[in-house]
Amino acid sequence: MSRETAFIGLGSNLDEPGEQLRQALEALGQLPRTVLTAHSAFYTSDSLLAGQPRYTNAVAALSTELHPLELLDSLQAIESGQGRVRKERWGPRTLDLDIILYGQQLIDEPRLKVPHYHLHARAFVLYPLAELVPADFVLPDGRALNELLAACPLIGLEKL
């Protein structure tokens, strides 16, 4: 079984978001056949919907032998274990874990799209990701990360 590098976006805006992310990083480090190799700093960002608390975000790098859907199932189990209830799309949440990238694979499954479909517009993912990859990093779909960063302003994003 080969190893892939997967990048996971972490976000929380309920129940002590910083602590939620710390617990999630610990849980990621305990996944089977997976090693947590690095994580970005924590950032705070405005919610995509008005009236919600600010989010705390980060990106984690994993070296994993889990297949993408196995990894997705594991991430959803971590979310559930930390009190995530899926009621409202883009609603407040204790924890959100998204597979942002999985090696150089393009994945288009009903349950999983990689690279993450809104990656280009999410400063709270792009800037933390940039901490973990080389400056000339190119996504599997051919987009250069530095070009995505240049087109995505830091509005409302603060490094903690």
Secondary structure, DSSP 8 states (H G I E B T S, - for coil): ---EEEEEEEEE-SSSHHHHHHHHHHHHTTSTTEEEEEE---EEE--SSTTS--EEEEEEEEEE-S-HHHHHHHHHHHHHHTT----STT---S-EEEEEEETT--EE-SS-EES-TTGGG-HHHHHHHHTTS-TT-B-TTS-BHHHHHHTS--TT-EE-
